[in-house]
Amino acid sequence: MKTIQNSASGLFIVAVGILSAISILGIWDFFSKDVIAKSFQTLGLLAVVAIVVIIAGRFVGVGSDPNLIIAPNPIFKTIRRATLGILIVSAVLLAFLGVCAIWDIITDKEALYKSLSSLGILAFSAFIIVITCLEREDSPLLKRGGRTSAGMIFSIILFAYLIFVLVGAF
């Protein structure tokens, strides 16, 4: 069962990466606006599906041997660390561009909006991948009784998606 879940998570991470790249290229006019809208909607839908699968996956194998310990696949830890770096860098750059926009340092508004949108998509995608990797690593952060619940993570992803959709509408 773990092999199937690991494979599905790996495919999900690849799909998020591809859709994010398509969305960013669409922002910079390599694709039509229809392609970017559909890619971003698909990315949001995949995020919701991932949360549902993460929550449902906790109930699979409930009756299995509690003494059986299965080590998590180490590739997810590697992916999480790299993606966490991308998330941090994109968040810092978003803050920097936000300050530049507030102080009117960047005068080309179109380039500013495209940059902000690209970094927003990158940060959102990185966040989704980090959460997926944490789930595959069986992180205590995502377990019941931890400081963060799956419902809270779902709410954060939904809120972030709505923000990016609203920002993309401008």
C-alpha positions as a Markdown table, in Angstrom:
| # | Residue | x | y | z |
|---|---|---|---|---|
| 1 | Met | 0.0 | 0.0 | 0.0 |
| 2 | Lys | 2.9 | 2.4 | 0.8 |
| 3 | Thr | 4.4 | 1.8 | -2.6 |
| 4 | Ile | 1.1 | 2.9 | -4.3 |
| 5 | Gln | 0.8 | 5.9 | -2.1 |
| 6 | Asn | 4.4 | 6.9 | -2.7 |
| 7 | Ser | 4.0 | 6.5 | -6.5 |
| 8 | Ala | 0.8 | 8.6 | -6.4 |
| 9 | Ser | 2.5 | 11.3 | -4.3 |
| 10 | Gly | 5.5 | 11.3 | -6.7 |
| 11 | Leu | 3.2 | 11.7 | -9.7 |
| 12 | Phe | 1.3 | 14.4 | -7.9 |
| 13 | Ile | 4.5 | 16.3 | -7.2 |
| 14 | Val | 5.5 | 16.0 | -10.9 |
| 15 | Ala | 2.1 | 17.3 | -12.0 |
| 16 | Val | 2.3 | 20.3 | -9.6 |
| 17 | Gly | 5.7 | 21.1 | -11.0 |
| 18 | Ile | 4.6 | 20.9 | -14.7 |
| 19 | Leu | 1.4 | 22.9 | -14.1 |
| 20 | Ser | 3.3 | 25.5 | -12.2 |
| 21 | Ala | 5.8 | 25.9 | -15.0 |
| 22 | Ile | 2.9 | 26.1 | -17.5 |
| 23 | Ser | 1.2 | 28.8 | -15.4 |
| 24 | Ile | 4.4 | 30.8 | -15.0 |
| 25 | Leu | 5.1 | 30.6 | -18.7 |
| 26 | Gly | 1.5 | 31.7 | -19.4 |
| 27 | Ile | 2.0 | 34.7 | -17.2 |
| 28 | Trp | 5.0 | 35.7 | -19.3 |
| 29 | Asp | 2.9 | 35.3 | -22.5 |
| 30 | Phe | 4.5 | 32.1 | -23.8 |
| 31 | Phe | 0.9 | 30.6 | -23.7 |
| 32 | Ser | -2.5 | 32.0 | -24.1 |
| 33 | Lys | -4.5 | 33.4 | -21.1 |
| 34 | Asp | -6.8 | 30.4 | -21.4 |
| 35 | Val | -3.9 | 28.0 | -20.8 |
| 36 | Ile | -2.8 | 29.8 | -17.7 |
| 37 | Ala | -6.3 | 30.0 | -16.2 |
| 38 | Lys | -6.9 | 26.3 | -16.8 |
| 39 | Ser | -3.5 | 25.3 | -15.5 |
| 40 | Phe | -4.0 | 27.3 | -12.3 |
| 41 | Gln | -7.5 | 26.0 | -11.8 |
| 42 | Thr | -6.1 | 22.5 | -12.3 |
| 43 | Leu | -3.4 | 23.2 | -9.8 |
| 44 | Gly | -6.0 | 24.3 | -7.2 |
| 45 | Leu | -8.1 | 21.2 | -7.9 |
| 46 | Leu | -5.0 | 19.0 | -7.4 |
| 47 | Ala | -4.3 | 20.7 | -4.1 |
| 48 | Val | -7.8 | 20.0 | -2.9 |
| 49 | Val | -7.6 | 16.4 | -4.1 |
| 50 | Ala | -4.2 | 15.9 | -2.4 |
| 51 | Ile | -5.7 | 17.1 | 0.9 |
| 52 | Val | -8.6 | 14.7 | 0.6 |
| 53 | Val | -6.3 | 11.8 | -0.3 |
| 54 | Ile | -4.0 | 12.7 | 2.7 |
| 55 | Ile | -6.9 | 12.6 | 5.1 |
| 56 | Ala | -8.5 | 9.5 | 3.6 |
| 57 | Gly | -5.1 | 7.7 | 3.5 |
| 58 | Arg | -4.9 | 7.9 | 7.3 |
| 59 | Phe | -7.9 | 5.5 | 7.5 |
| 60 | Val | -6.4 | 2.9 | 5.2 |
| 61 | Gly | -4.8 | 0.1 | 7.1 |
| 62 | Val | -6.3 | 1.1 | 10.5 |
| 63 | Gly | -6.5 | -2.6 | 11.5 |
| 64 | Ser | -2.9 | -3.4 | 10.6 |
| 65 | Asp | -0.2 | -4.5 | 13.1 |
| 66 | Pro | 0.6 | -1.5 | 15.3 |
| 67 | Asn | 4.1 | -2.8 | 15.9 |
| 68 | Leu | 4.9 | -2.8 | 12.2 |
| 69 | Ile | 7.2 | 0.1 | 11.4 |
| 70 | Ile | 7.6 | 1.1 | 7.8 |
| 71 | Ala | 10.4 | 3.6 | 7.1 |
| 72 | Pro | 9.4 | 6.5 | 4.9 |
| 73 | Asn | 10.9 | 6.8 | 1.4 |
| 74 | Pro | 14.0 | 9.1 | 1.8 |
| 75 | Ile | 13.3 | 10.8 | -1.6 |
| 76 | Phe | 10.4 | 12.8 | 0.0 |
| 77 | Lys | 12.8 | 14.3 | 2.6 |
| 78 | Thr | 15.1 | 15.4 | -0.2 |
| 79 | Ile | 12.3 | 16.9 | -2.3 |
| 80 | Arg | 10.9 | 18.6 | 0.8 |
| 81 | Arg | 14.2 | 20.2 | 1.7 |
| 82 | Ala | 14.8 | 21.5 | -1.9 |
| 83 | Thr | 11.2 | 22.7 | -2.2 |
| 84 | Leu | 11.3 | 24.4 | 1.2 |
| 85 | Gly | 14.3 | 26.4 | 0.0 |
| 86 | Ile | 12.3 | 27.4 | -3.1 |
| 87 | Leu | 9.4 | 28.4 | -0.8 |
| 88 | Ile | 11.6 | 30.5 | 1.4 |
| 89 | Val | 13.4 | 32.3 | -1.5 |
| 90 | Ser | 10.1 | 33.0 | -3.3 |
| 91 | Ala | 8.5 | 34.4 | -0.1 |
| 92 | Val | 11.5 | 36.7 | 0.4 |
| 93 | Leu | 11.4 | 37.8 | -3.2 |
| 94 | Leu | 7.6 | 38.4 | -2.9 |
| 95 | Ala | 8.2 | 40.6 | 0.1 |
| 96 | Phe | 11.0 | 42.5 | -1.6 |
| 97 | Leu | 8.9 | 43.1 | -4.7 |
| 98 | Gly | 6.0 | 44.2 | -2.5 |
| 99 | Val | 8.2 | 46.8 | -0.8 |
| 100 | Cys | 9.4 | 47.9 | -4.2 |
| 101 | Ala | 5.8 | 48.3 | -5.3 |
| 102 | Ile | 4.8 | 50.2 | -2.2 |
| 103 | Trp | 7.7 | 52.7 | -2.7 |
| 104 | Asp | 7.2 | 52.9 | -6.5 |
| 105 | Ile | 10.7 | 51.8 | -7.1 |
| 106 | Ile | 9.6 | 49.5 | -10.0 |
| 107 | Thr | 7.8 | 51.7 | -12.5 |
| 108 | Asp | 6.9 | 49.0 | -15.1 |
| 109 | Lys | 3.6 | 47.8 | -13.5 |
| 110 | Glu | 3.1 | 45.0 | -16.0 |
| 111 | Ala | 6.5 | 43.4 | -15.2 |
| 112 | Leu | 5.8 | 43.9 | -11.5 |
| 113 | Tyr | 2.5 | 42.1 | -11.7 |
| 114 | Lys | 3.9 | 39.3 | -13.8 |
| 115 | Ser | 6.8 | 38.9 | -11.3 |
| 116 | Leu | 4.5 | 38.9 | -8.3 |
| 117 | Ser | 2.1 | 36.4 | -10.0 |
| 118 | Ser | 5.0 | 34.1 | -11.0 |
| 119 | Leu | 6.5 | 34.2 | -7.5 |
| 120 | Gly | 3.0 | 33.6 | -5.9 |
| 121 | Ile | 2.5 | 30.5 | -8.1 |
| 122 | Leu | 6.0 | 29.3 | -7.3 |
| 123 | Ala | 5.4 | 29.8 | -3.5 |
| 124 | Phe | 1.9 | 28.1 | -3.6 |
| 125 | Ser | 3.2 | 25.1 | -5.6 |
| 126 | Ala | 6.2 | 24.8 | -3.2 |
| 127 | Phe | 3.9 | 24.9 | -0.2 |
| 128 | Ile | 1.7 | 22.1 | -1.7 |
| 129 | Ile | 4.8 | 19.9 | -2.4 |
| 130 | Val | 6.2 | 20.5 | 1.1 |
| 131 | Ile | 2.9 | 19.4 | 2.7 |
| 132 | Thr | 2.7 | 16.4 | 0.4 |
| 133 | Cys | 6.3 | 15.4 | 1.4 |
| 134 | Leu | 5.6 | 15.9 | 5.1 |
| 135 | Glu | 2.6 | 13.6 | 4.8 |
| 136 | Arg | 4.6 | 10.9 | 3.0 |
| 137 | Glu | 7.3 | 11.2 | 5.7 |
| 138 | Asp | 4.7 | 10.6 | 8.3 |
| 139 | Ser | 5.5 | 13.8 | 10.0 |
| 140 | Pro | 4.2 | 14.4 | 13.5 |
| 141 | Leu | 3.3 | 17.9 | 12.4 |
| 142 | Leu | 0.4 | 16.5 | 10.3 |
| 143 | Lys | -0.7 | 13.9 | 12.8 |
| 144 | Arg | -3.8 | 14.2 | 15.0 |
| 145 | Gly | -2.8 | 15.8 | 18.3 |
| 146 | Gly | 0.0 | 17.8 | 16.7 |
| 147 | Arg | -0.1 | 21.6 | 16.6 |
| 148 | Thr | -1.4 | 21.6 | 13.0 |
| 149 | Ser | -4.5 | 19.7 | 11.9 |
| 150 | Ala | -5.2 | 18.5 | 8.3 |
| 151 | Gly | -8.3 | 20.8 | 8.4 |
| 152 | Met | -6.1 | 23.8 | 9.1 |
| 153 | Ile | -3.7 | 22.9 | 6.3 |
| 154 | Phe | -6.7 | 22.5 | 4.0 |
| 155 | Ser | -8.0 | 25.9 | 5.0 |
| 156 | Ile | -4.6 | 27.5 | 4.5 |
| 157 | Ile | -4.3 | 26.0 | 1.0 |
| 158 | Leu | -7.8 | 27.0 | 0.1 |
| 159 | Phe | -7.2 | 30.6 | 1.4 |
| 160 | Ala | -4.0 | 30.9 | -0.6 |
| 161 | Tyr | -5.6 | 29.6 | -3.7 |
| 162 | Leu | -8.4 | 32.1 | -3.4 |
| 163 | Ile | -5.9 | 34.9 | -2.9 |
| 164 | Phe | -3.9 | 33.9 | -6.0 |
| 165 | Val | -7.1 | 33.6 | -8.1 |
| 166 | Leu | -8.2 | 37.1 | -7.0 |
| 167 | Val | -4.7 | 38.5 | -7.6 |
| 168 | Gly | -4.6 | 36.8 | -11.0 |
| 169 | Ala | -8.0 | 38.5 | -11.9 |
| 170 | Phe | -6.4 | 41.9 | -11.8 |
